[in-house]
Every structure is written in C-alpha cells, then in structure tokens.
Amino acid sequence: MPSLCAIALGSNLGDSSATVNAALDRLHASPQVHIVRRSRWYRTKAITMPDSPPQADYINGCAILSTDLTPYALLQFLLDTEIQFGRERRERWGARTLDLDLLLYGDRILDTANLVVPHPRMCDRAFVLIPLAEIAPDWIHPINGCAIAKLALDPPDLPFSCPEPIEHLP
C-alpha cells in the first residue's frame, strides 16, 4: 500500500525556477512516485554560516508524494535526483542547484545514521513549514503531536528567511 510522504524542494544556483519545476517533473515521471499536491513556490532569503559570503535567494516549496518506495529507497531517489541537477555537497548551508529533503513519511519515526524522519530541523524552518502548511495543514508531526498549520504560525527563523509566495515563476 502506498505511503504519503512530504518533501521540501529548494534551489538558489543557476536557473532555480527551471530546476525546481524540472525536479518535480522527474519525481512525477517515476512509476513509484505520484505527486499528490504541491505548494506554491516561495522566494526565501538564504541563511548562511556567520563567515560565509552572501548567497542568492532561494526558491522553495513542498510536495506531498504517494509512493511504494521504502523511506531509504525514497531518500536515495531524492539524492540521485539532486545529483542529476548538479548538486555538489561542499559546505553546510552552502548554495545549491537543488536540495530535496524528506520531511515526513506517513507517521513513521526513524533515527538512523543515514536517515532521520521526521526531518530533524523542519520545525525550525519557515521555508519548510509555510509551504507545507499550505498543502498539509492537518498533518500531525509524529514526535511533537502538533499540526503543521500550528507549527507554521511562528517558526523561529521567520524574521531571517522571510518566505514570500511567488505568483508566477518565469
């Protein structure tokens, strides 16, 4: 039986608009993944390490997927998709062509060396919670028991990341 999963998408290198849309197309083209809903895109200020150079704003959004893939297979598919779009992991919080994060996998809780679900920092990130609340407001976070809509009301990084909906991507 397929599981519902939530993912976050982001990009701030290259043609970010084209990248996030093409990434969704690739996910949807897989016979094992179906996109159930997706949020609008949001322009978000980059949050960087203290001594890092400034970065371009991000394009961020979320999607709900239905999949027969296991959490680990889905993670690998997301990582492979990042690589297909030129993702290089050089530094923490560095600019990226594509970032795909597995946020939620049904109501499962996993904490292994390779995968932590729910995503350990999702509740701190306005650029995740605001688009996720748009498409899954009643989804209950399996650890803290709060609905995503409630978590999205006042995320800690809101004053720094300032997600703003984008009406139309070029």
MDAnalysis code that builds the backbone (N, CA, C; Angstrom):
import MDAnalysis as mda
import numpy as np

u = mda.Universe.empty(510, n_residues=170, atom_resindex=np.repeat(np.arange(170), 3), trajectory=True)
u.add_TopologyAttr("name", ["N", "CA", "C"] * 170)
u.add_TopologyAttr("resid", np.arange(1, 171))
u.add_TopologyAttr("resname", ["MET", "PRO", "SER", "LEU", "CYS", "ALA", "ILE", "ALA", "LEU", "GLY", "SER", "ASN", "LEU", "GLY", "ASP", "SER", "SER", "ALA", "THR", "VAL", "ASN", "ALA", "ALA", "LEU", "ASP", "ARG", "LEU", "HIS", "ALA", "SER", "PRO", "GLN", "VAL", "HIS", "ILE", "VAL", "ARG", "ARG", "SER", "ARG", "TRP", "TYR", "ARG", "THR", "LYS", "ALA", "ILE", "THR", "MET", "PRO", "ASP", "SER", "PRO", "PRO", "GLN", "ALA", "ASP", "TYR", "ILE", "ASN", "GLY", "CYS", "ALA", "ILE", "LEU", "SER", "THR", "ASP", "LEU", "THR", "PRO", "TYR", "ALA", "LEU", "LEU", "GLN", "PHE", "LEU", "LEU", "ASP", "THR", "GLU", "ILE", "GLN", "PHE", "GLY", "ARG", "GLU", "ARG", "ARG", "GLU", "ARG", "TRP", "GLY", "ALA", "ARG", "THR", "LEU", "ASP", "LEU", "ASP", "LEU", "LEU", "LEU", "TYR", "GLY", "ASP", "ARG", "ILE", "LEU", "ASP", "THR", "ALA", "ASN", "LEU", "VAL", "VAL", "PRO", "HIS", "PRO", "ARG", "MET", "CYS", "ASP", "ARG", "ALA", "PHE", "VAL", "LEU", "ILE", "PRO", "LEU", "ALA", "GLU", "ILE", "ALA", "PRO", "ASP", "TRP", "ILE", "HIS", "PRO", "ILE", "ASN", "GLY", "CYS", "ALA", "ILE", "ALA", "LYS", "LEU", "ALA", "LEU", "ASP", "PRO", "PRO", "ASP", "LEU", "PRO", "PHE", "SER", "CYS", "PRO", "GLU", "PRO", "ILE", "GLU", "HIS", "LEU", "PRO"])
u.atoms.positions = np.array([
    [0.847, -1.179, 0.000],
    [0.000, 0.000, 0.000],
    [0.895, 1.245, 0.000],
    [0.630, 2.196, -0.864],
    [1.462, 3.402, -0.929],
    [1.401, 4.217, 0.365],
    [2.514, 4.899, 0.627],
    [2.610, 5.795, 1.784],
    [2.613, 7.235, 1.306],
    [2.030, 8.124, 2.114],
    [2.126, 9.555, 1.835],
    [3.380, 10.088, 2.503],
    [4.100, 10.902, 1.758],
    [5.350, 11.492, 2.233],
    [5.338, 12.979, 1.917],
    [6.070, 13.746, 2.704],
    [6.235, 15.179, 2.433],
    [7.700, 15.443, 2.163],
    [7.946, 16.214, 1.114],
    [9.320, 16.615, 0.796],
    [9.375, 18.135, 0.669],
    [10.576, 18.667, 0.862],
    [10.856, 20.077, 0.608],
    [11.796, 20.160, -0.584],
    [11.605, 21.203, -1.392],
    [12.463, 21.451, -2.544],
    [13.038, 22.854, -2.420],
    [14.286, 23.023, -2.832],
    [14.881, 24.341, -2.827],
    [16.019, 24.436, -3.821],
    [16.282, 25.667, -4.271],
    [17.378, 25.920, -5.207],
    [17.750, 27.396, -5.138],
    [19.070, 27.676, -5.204],
    [19.496, 29.070, -5.332],
    [20.733, 29.228, -6.216],
    [21.023, 28.239, -7.023],
    [22.111, 28.334, -8.005],
    [21.564, 28.022, -9.391],
    [22.022, 28.754, -10.369],
    [21.562, 28.507, -11.730],
    [20.149, 29.016, -11.924],
    [19.435, 28.399, -12.848],
    [18.051, 28.765, -13.129],
    [17.156, 28.015, -12.149],
    [17.036, 28.551, -10.945],
    [16.330, 27.869, -9.863],
    [14.881, 27.555, -10.207],
    [14.218, 28.461, -10.886],
    [12.825, 28.223, -11.268],
    [12.700, 26.992, -12.149],
    [13.542, 26.911, -13.160],
    [13.512, 25.756, -14.057],
    [13.899, 24.482, -13.316],
    [14.861, 24.598, -12.421],
    [15.349, 23.426, -11.704],
    [14.277, 22.808, -10.814],
    [13.613, 23.612, -9.989],
    [12.613, 23.032, -9.075],
    [11.437, 22.446, -9.849],
    [11.037, 23.086, -10.938],
    [9.955, 22.535, -11.753],
    [10.370, 21.245, -12.456],
    [11.593, 21.215, -12.975],
    [12.085, 20.000, -13.636],
    [12.283, 18.872, -12.626],
    [12.677, 19.196, -11.415],
    [12.824, 18.173, -10.378],
    [11.471, 17.539, -10.067],
    [10.423, 18.354, -9.954],
    [9.078, 17.804, -9.742],
    [8.660, 16.909, -10.907],
    [8.976, 17.328, -12.120],
    [8.648, 16.519, -13.293],
    [9.358, 15.161, -13.232],
    [10.629, 15.173, -12.819],
    [11.388, 13.917, -12.721],
    [10.782, 13.006, -11.657],
    [10.441, 13.577, -10.514],
    [9.831, 12.769, -9.460],
    [8.531, 12.146, -9.960],
    [7.709, 12.962, -10.609],
    [6.408, 12.504, -11.092],
    [6.541, 11.460, -12.206],
    [7.631, 11.516, -12.956],
    [7.840, 10.572, -14.059],
    [8.180, 9.174, -13.556],
    [8.596, 9.047, -12.319],
    [8.910, 7.739, -11.773],
    [7.620, 6.942, -11.582],
    [7.606, 5.679, -11.977],
    [6.399, 4.873, -11.770],
    [6.107, 4.601, -10.293],
    [7.080, 4.848, -9.421],
    [6.899, 4.565, -7.998],
    [6.577, 5.806, -7.175],
    [6.450, 6.948, -7.830],
    [6.171, 8.199, -7.118],
    [5.037, 8.918, -7.831],
    [4.067, 9.349, -7.061],
    [2.979, 10.162, -7.607],
    [2.887, 11.440, -6.780],
    [2.889, 12.589, -7.435],
    [2.745, 13.855, -6.727],
    [1.265, 14.090, -6.473],
    [0.910, 14.136, -5.203],
    [-0.482, 14.307, -4.791],
    [-0.843, 15.786, -4.764],
    [0.032, 16.589, -4.176],
    [-0.166, 18.046, -4.091],
    [1.197, 18.706, -4.048],
    [1.204, 19.958, -4.476],
    [2.421, 20.756, -4.329],
    [2.032, 22.162, -3.912],
    [2.921, 22.791, -3.185],
    [2.684, 24.165, -2.740],
    [3.027, 25.146, -3.850],
    [2.700, 26.387, -3.578],
    [3.245, 27.453, -4.424],
    [4.748, 27.500, -4.175],
    [5.439, 28.220, -5.016],
    [6.860, 28.479, -4.791],
    [6.993, 29.729, -3.942],
    [8.040, 29.758, -3.162],
    [8.326, 30.886, -2.269],
    [9.757, 31.360, -2.508],
    [9.931, 32.682, -2.487],
    [11.278, 33.257, -2.508],
    [11.682, 33.433, -1.048],
    [12.864, 32.903, -0.705],
    [13.321, 32.867, 0.676],
    [14.753, 33.388, 0.766],
    [15.018, 34.212, 1.746],
    [16.384, 34.691, 1.984],
    [17.257, 33.515, 2.411],
    [18.471, 33.473, 1.913],
    [19.417, 32.422, 2.295],
    [19.938, 32.697, 3.705],
    [19.956, 31.661, 4.508],
    [20.560, 31.741, 5.843],
    [21.903, 31.026, 5.739],
    [22.967, 31.737, 6.034],
    [24.308, 31.207, 5.828],
    [25.072, 31.114, 7.146],
    [26.201, 30.445, 7.088],
    [27.105, 30.393, 8.241],
    [27.662, 31.809, 8.447],
    [28.056, 32.136, 9.690],
    [28.463, 33.510, 10.009],
    [29.527, 34.128, 9.103],
    [30.550, 33.384, 8.709],
    [31.622, 33.970, 7.900],
    [31.522, 33.628, 6.418],
    [30.365, 33.151, 6.000],
    [30.170, 32.787, 4.594],
    [29.774, 34.011, 3.774],
    [30.131, 34.003, 2.480],
    [29.700, 35.101, 1.613],
    [28.183, 35.058, 1.433],
    [27.566, 36.190, 1.095],
    [26.115, 36.203, 0.868],
    [25.747, 35.295, -0.307],
    [24.520, 34.814, -0.267],
    [24.014, 33.942, -1.328],
    [22.764, 34.554, -1.938],
    [22.452, 34.087, -3.127],
    [21.201, 34.474, -3.783],
    [20.027, 33.899, -2.992],
    [18.863, 34.524, -3.151],
    [17.651, 33.995, -2.526],
    [17.345, 32.604, -3.075],
    [16.618, 31.838, -2.281],
    [16.179, 30.505, -2.676],
    [14.780, 30.555, -3.279],
    [14.502, 29.572, -4.099],
    [13.146, 29.215, -4.484],
    [12.856, 27.953, -3.674],
    [11.801, 27.980, -2.853],
    [11.448, 26.851, -2.000],
    [9.996, 26.465, -2.190],
    [9.698, 25.232, -1.915],
    [8.330, 24.737, -1.909],
    [8.300, 23.352, -1.315],
    [7.116, 22.792, -1.212],
    [6.930, 21.442, -0.685],
    [5.982, 20.668, -1.590],
    [6.064, 19.356, -1.466],
    [5.155, 18.478, -2.207],
    [4.797, 17.281, -1.339],
    [3.597, 16.795, -1.550],
    [3.141, 15.556, -0.934],
    [3.226, 14.484, -2.013],
    [3.888, 13.393, -1.698],
    [4.062, 12.287, -2.623],
    [3.334, 11.057, -2.105],
    [2.885, 10.243, -3.013],
    [2.417, 8.903, -2.696],
    [3.435, 7.963, -3.330],
    [3.946, 7.004, -2.535],
    [4.999, 6.140, -3.061],
    [4.950, 4.753, -2.444],
    [5.424, 3.791, -3.218],
    [5.628, 2.432, -2.731],
    [7.073, 2.232, -2.276],
    [7.905, 3.243, -2.504],
    [9.302, 3.138, -2.090],
    [9.414, 3.142, -0.567],
    [10.379, 2.412, -0.051],
    [10.668, 2.470, 1.379],
    [11.253, 3.847, 1.690],
    [11.301, 4.251, 2.946],
    [11.930, 5.540, 3.261],
    [13.360, 5.639, 2.740],
    [14.128, 4.566, 2.849],
    [15.522, 4.589, 2.405],
    [15.624, 4.655, 0.884],
    [14.765, 3.931, 0.188],
    [14.771, 3.983, -1.277],
    [14.315, 5.358, -1.765],
    [13.333, 5.948, -1.087],
    [12.900, 7.294, -1.466],
    [14.021, 8.299, -1.237],
    [14.697, 8.192, -0.097],
    [15.831, 9.085, 0.155],
    [16.870, 8.950, -0.956],
    [17.199, 7.726, -1.340],
    [18.192, 7.526, -2.392],
    [17.726, 8.119, -3.713],
    [16.441, 7.977, -4.025],
    [15.884, 8.562, -5.244],
    [16.004, 10.082, -5.200],
    [15.743, 10.691, -4.042],
    [15.876, 12.146, -3.898],
    [17.333, 12.567, -4.063],
    [18.260, 11.836, -3.455],
    [19.687, 12.162, -3.581],
    [20.161, 12.013, -5.025],
    [19.706, 10.956, -5.701],
    [20.061, 10.762, -7.120],
    [19.520, 11.903, -7.978],
    [18.323, 12.378, -7.641],
    [17.736, 13.499, -8.379],
    [18.559, 14.761, -8.160],
    [18.983, 15.004, -6.927],
    [19.854, 16.164, -6.666],
    [21.109, 16.103, -7.527],
    [21.736, 14.948, -7.589],
    [22.967, 14.781, -8.370],
    [22.693, 15.025, -9.853],
    [21.557, 14.536, -10.342],
    [21.203, 14.749, -11.751],
    [21.139, 16.247, -12.070],
    [20.771, 17.055, -11.084],
    [20.670, 18.500, -11.289],
    [21.921, 19.248, -10.836],
    [23.033, 18.524, -10.697],
    [24.311, 19.174, -10.438],
    [24.621, 19.478, -8.987],
    [23.923, 18.871, -8.051],
    [24.158, 19.133, -6.634],
    [25.537, 18.628, -6.228],
    [26.299, 19.510, -5.600],
    [27.592, 19.153, -5.017],
    [27.550, 19.556, -3.555],
    [27.900, 18.639, -2.682],
    [27.896, 18.918, -1.243],
    [29.295, 19.327, -0.828],
    [29.502, 20.642, -0.713],
    [30.818, 21.170, -0.361],
    [30.863, 21.729, 1.047],
    [29.819, 22.439, 1.430],
    [29.801, 23.053, 2.753],
    [28.381, 23.072, 3.292],
    [28.286, 23.038, 4.613],
    [26.977, 23.098, 5.241],
    [26.361, 24.463, 4.957],
    [25.083, 24.451, 4.621],
    [24.314, 25.643, 4.317],
    [24.852, 26.389, 3.090],
    [25.580, 25.683, 2.233],
    [26.106, 26.310, 1.029],
    [25.036, 26.425, -0.039],
    [25.304, 27.284, -1.024],
    [24.387, 27.432, -2.158],
    [24.274, 26.088, -2.873],
    [23.107, 25.861, -3.513],
    [22.911, 24.574, -4.157],
    [21.999, 24.697, -5.365],
    [22.287, 23.844, -6.353],
    [21.427, 23.803, -7.533],
    [20.078, 23.198, -7.179],
    [20.084, 22.186, -6.296],
    [18.838, 21.542, -5.897],
    [19.021, 20.900, -4.530],
    [18.053, 21.119, -3.671],
    [18.024, 20.484, -2.361],
    [16.659, 19.831, -2.207],
    [16.658, 18.523, -1.957],
    [15.424, 17.772, -1.732],
    [15.530, 17.111, -0.369],
    [14.608, 17.433, 0.522],
    [14.619, 16.860, 1.864],
    [13.360, 16.042, 2.096],
    [13.541, 14.844, 2.624],
    [12.415, 14.026, 3.054],
    [12.011, 14.513, 4.435],
    [10.827, 15.109, 4.522],
    [10.358, 15.708, 5.769],
    [9.583, 14.716, 6.627],
    [8.601, 14.079, 6.018],
    [7.702, 13.172, 6.726],
    [7.440, 11.953, 5.852],
    [7.327, 10.813, 6.479],
    [6.973, 9.585, 5.785],
    [5.834, 8.967, 6.580],
    [4.605, 9.331, 6.198],
    [3.438, 8.926, 6.976],
    [3.586, 9.415, 8.404],
    [3.366, 8.534, 9.352],
    [3.566, 8.898, 10.756],
    [4.780, 8.180, 11.344],
    [5.660, 7.727, 10.451],
    [6.837, 6.966, 10.888],
    [7.864, 7.855, 11.546],
    [8.582, 7.262, 12.486],
    [9.716, 7.902, 13.160],
    [10.924, 7.003, 12.920],
    [11.945, 7.554, 12.288],
    [13.196, 6.831, 12.022],
    [14.354, 7.681, 12.515],
    [15.322, 7.054, 13.119],
    [16.520, 7.772, 13.565],
    [17.714, 6.846, 13.397],
    [18.286, 6.888, 12.191],
    [19.443, 6.054, 11.869],
    [20.581, 6.961, 11.413],
    [21.732, 6.356, 11.179],
    [22.892, 7.125, 10.722],
    [22.643, 7.773, 9.366],
    [21.807, 7.146, 8.534],
    [21.584, 7.641, 7.171],
    [20.285, 8.398, 6.968],
    [19.344, 8.266, 7.901],
    [18.045, 8.888, 7.689],
    [17.365, 9.178, 9.022],
    [16.903, 10.423, 9.165],
    [16.107, 10.816, 10.321],
    [14.795, 11.383, 9.803],
    [13.688, 10.761, 10.223],
    [12.346, 11.190, 9.835],
    [11.500, 11.192, 11.095],
    [10.775, 12.250, 11.372],
    [10.671, 13.490, 10.616],
    [12.028, 14.219, 10.535],
    [12.138, 15.053, 9.517],
    [13.370, 15.823, 9.334],
    [13.664, 16.569, 10.628],
    [14.885, 16.448, 11.142],
    [15.183, 16.984, 12.480],
    [15.088, 18.498, 12.634],
    [15.173, 19.251, 11.539],
    [15.130, 20.712, 11.659],
    [13.915, 21.338, 10.974],
    [12.973, 20.507, 10.543],
    [11.828, 21.063, 9.804],
    [11.008, 22.028, 10.648],
    [10.913, 21.802, 11.950],
    [10.085, 22.662, 12.804],
    [10.728, 24.026, 13.072],
    [11.978, 24.197, 12.658],
    [12.679, 25.471, 12.827],
    [12.668, 26.311, 11.562],
    [12.134, 25.797, 10.480],
    [12.313, 26.417, 9.169],
    [11.004, 26.909, 8.555],
    [10.889, 28.224, 8.516],
    [9.701, 28.833, 7.898],
    [9.583, 28.441, 6.433],
    [10.712, 28.312, 5.745],
    [10.677, 27.993, 4.318],
    [10.223, 26.560, 4.059],
    [10.125, 25.754, 5.108],
    [9.546, 24.423, 5.018],
    [8.103, 24.445, 5.524],
    [7.907, 24.995, 6.712],
    [6.594, 24.924, 7.356],
    [5.505, 25.705, 6.631],
    [5.837, 26.873, 6.106],
    [4.805, 27.690, 5.447],
    [4.287, 27.010, 4.176],
    [5.171, 26.548, 3.266],
    [4.613, 25.842, 2.101],
    [3.980, 24.494, 2.465],
    [4.520, 23.821, 3.481],
    [3.929, 22.545, 3.872],
    [2.538, 22.746, 4.469],
    [2.370, 23.802, 5.252],
    [1.047, 24.094, 5.829],
    [0.020, 24.413, 4.749],
    [0.483, 24.918, 3.625],
    [-0.419, 25.223, 2.503],
    [-1.058, 23.963, 1.931],
    [-0.316, 22.845, 1.954],
    [-0.797, 21.620, 1.312],
    [-1.112, 20.492, 2.300],
    [-0.674, 20.625, 3.555],
    [-0.911, 19.567, 4.546],
    [-1.098, 20.170, 5.941],
    [-2.052, 21.098, 6.089],
    [-2.177, 21.805, 7.371],
    [-2.527, 20.900, 8.546],
    [-3.245, 19.814, 8.290],
    [-3.702, 18.945, 9.370],
    [-2.778, 17.754, 9.644],
    [-1.692, 17.641, 8.877],
    [-0.743, 16.540, 9.092],
    [-0.126, 16.739, 10.477],
    [-0.173, 15.730, 11.299],
    [0.350, 15.807, 12.660],
    [1.805, 15.353, 12.684],
    [2.664, 16.210, 13.218],
    [4.076, 15.863, 13.379],
    [4.152, 14.683, 14.346],
    [4.762, 13.568, 13.935],
    [4.688, 12.364, 14.749],
    [5.469, 12.399, 16.067],
    [6.329, 13.384, 16.250],
    [7.071, 13.462, 17.512],
    [6.442, 14.459, 18.473],
    [6.167, 15.677, 17.993],
    [5.651, 16.692, 18.927],
    [4.128, 16.748, 18.973],
    [3.443, 16.031, 18.086],
    [1.996, 15.937, 18.125],
    [1.251, 17.177, 17.661],
    [1.941, 18.137, 17.083],
    [1.303, 19.378, 16.611],
    [0.976, 19.286, 15.123],
    [-0.099, 19.929, 14.728],
    [-0.445, 20.029, 13.312],
    [0.539, 20.972, 12.622],
    [0.823, 20.686, 11.377],
    [1.748, 21.516, 10.603],
    [1.269, 22.969, 10.581],
    [-0.036, 23.197, 10.453],
    [-0.565, 24.569, 10.437],
    [-0.184, 25.322, 11.703],
    [-0.238, 24.670, 12.834],
    [0.131, 25.323, 14.096],
    [1.628, 25.608, 14.139],
    [2.440, 24.652, 13.693],
    [3.893, 24.853, 13.677],
    [4.284, 26.004, 12.751],
    [3.506, 26.219, 11.696],
    [3.825, 27.255, 10.706],
    [3.470, 28.666, 11.165],
    [2.784, 28.796, 12.272],
    [2.363, 30.127, 12.726],
    [3.520, 31.034, 13.133],
    [4.557, 30.473, 13.731],
    [5.653, 31.307, 14.226],
    [6.979, 30.548, 14.242],
    [7.474, 30.127, 13.072],
    [8.746, 29.400, 13.040],
    [9.898, 30.301, 13.495],
    [10.893, 29.741, 14.191],
    [11.984, 30.563, 14.742],
    [12.774, 31.368, 13.719],
    [12.916, 30.872, 12.491],
    [13.738, 31.592, 11.509],
    [12.944, 32.559, 10.632],
    [11.669, 32.739, 10.922],
    [10.825, 33.601, 10.085],
    [11.403, 34.999, 9.872],
    [11.926, 35.663, 10.915],
    [12.477, 37.004, 10.688],
    [13.723, 37.029, 9.790],
    [14.372, 35.875, 9.635],
    [15.596, 35.816, 8.835],
    [15.344, 35.331, 7.414],
    [14.457, 34.355, 7.263],
    [14.259, 33.765, 5.946],
    [13.160, 34.430, 5.123],
    [12.164, 34.996, 5.784],
    [11.112, 35.806, 5.150],
    [10.508, 35.194, 3.888],
    [9.980, 33.966, 3.942],
    [9.398, 33.383, 2.728],
    [8.250, 34.217, 2.185],
    [8.302, 34.519, 0.903],
    [7.253, 35.286, 0.220],
    [6.769, 34.469, -0.970],
    [5.455, 34.261, -1.088],
    [4.962, 33.496, -2.232],
    [5.270, 34.190, -3.542],
    [5.560, 33.374, -4.547],
    [5.824, 33.877, -5.889],
    [4.587, 33.553, -6.714],
    [3.997, 34.546, -7.293],
    [2.768, 34.336, -8.061],
    [3.043, 33.498, -9.321],
    [4.056, 33.863, -10.063],
    [4.378, 33.143, -11.298],
    [5.875, 33.031, -11.412],
    [6.354, 31.823, -11.609],
    [7.773, 31.643, -11.891],
    [8.002, 31.883, -13.373],
    [9.133, 32.488, -13.700],
    [9.433, 32.703, -15.121],
    [9.594, 31.399, -15.866],
])
